[in-house]
Amino acid sequence: MLTDAKWSTVAPMFDCPTGLGRPPAWPLRSILEAVLYLLRTGCQRLLLLPSFPPKSTVHCWLTSWSASGLLDRINHRLVMRDRHRAGRNASG
């Protein structure tokens, strides 16, 4: 779902692992793709396709990213990039 170019745009916005604790069972890219699928289709979390990470994992990360404002920051970055690409003032 996410091309390498699109992922490279938002990947730096995710916190880097500290090396403490156990490593994530699922790549953040896969989790973000599941979150985007939920937001785009409006489907219920329980109806996630089997190719995505488990619904509980997706829900946990979605809640965390939403509460921390990460999803808003990602949206803002993408809107500004698109405005710049279209030759429009990025701040307006």
C-alpha positions in Angstrom: 0.0 0.0 0.0 2.8 2.5 0.9 5.4 2.9 -1.7 9.0 3.2 -0.6 8.9 6.9 -1.5 5.8 7.5 0.6 7.2 5.5 3.5 10.5 7.4 3.4 8.6 10.7 3.7 6.9 9.7 7.0 9.4 7.1 8.5 11.6 9.8 10.1 8.6 11.0 12.1 8.4 7.7 14.1 10.4 7.4 17.2 13.5 5.4 16.8 13.7 2.3 19.0 15.9 2.7 22.0 17.1 -0.9 22.0 15.3 -1.4 25.4 12.6 -4.0 25.7 11.7 -6.6 23.2 11.7 -5.7 19.5 8.3 -5.0 17.8 6.7 -8.1 16.4 5.4 -6.1 13.4 7.1 -3.5 11.3 5.8 0.0 11.9 5.2 0.3 8.1 2.8 -2.6 8.2 1.0 -1.1 11.2 0.7 2.3 9.5 -0.6 0.6 6.3 -3.3 -1.0 8.5 -4.2 2.3 10.1 -4.4 4.0 6.8 -6.7 1.2 5.5 -9.0 1.7 8.5 -9.1 5.4 8.0 -9.6 5.2 4.2 -12.2 2.5 4.1 -14.0 3.3 7.4 -14.1 -0.4 8.1 -14.3 -1.6 11.6 -11.2 -2.8 13.3 -12.6 -6.2 13.7 -12.8 -6.5 9.9 -9.2 -5.9 9.1 -7.8 -8.1 6.4 -5.7 -11.1 7.5 -2.7 -9.7 5.7 -2.5 -6.8 8.2 -1.1 -7.1 11.8 -3.5 -8.3 14.5 -6.4 -5.9 15.2 -5.3 -5.5 18.8 -1.8 -4.4 17.7 -3.2 -2.0 15.2 -5.6 -0.5 17.7 -2.9 -0.1 20.3 -0.6 1.8 17.9 -3.5 3.8 16.5 -4.5 5.0 20.0 -0.9 5.8 20.9 -0.2 7.7 17.6 -3.5 9.6 17.9 -3.0 10.6 21.5 0.6 11.8 20.9 -0.5 13.9 17.9 1.7 11.9 15.5 -1.1 11.3 13.0 -1.8 15.1 12.9 1.9 15.8 12.3 2.0 13.3 9.5 -1.1 14.8 7.9 0.4 18.3 8.2 3.7 17.3 6.6 1.9 15.6 3.7 -0.4 18.5 3.1 2.6 21.0 3.1 4.5 18.7 0.7 1.5 18.5 -1.6 1.0 22.3 -1.5 4.6 22.9 -2.3 4.5 20.3 -5.2 1.4 22.2 -6.6 3.3 25.5 -6.4 1.1 26.9 -3.6 2.1 28.6 -0.4 2.9 25.8 2.0 1.6 27.7 5.0 -1.8 28.6 3.8 
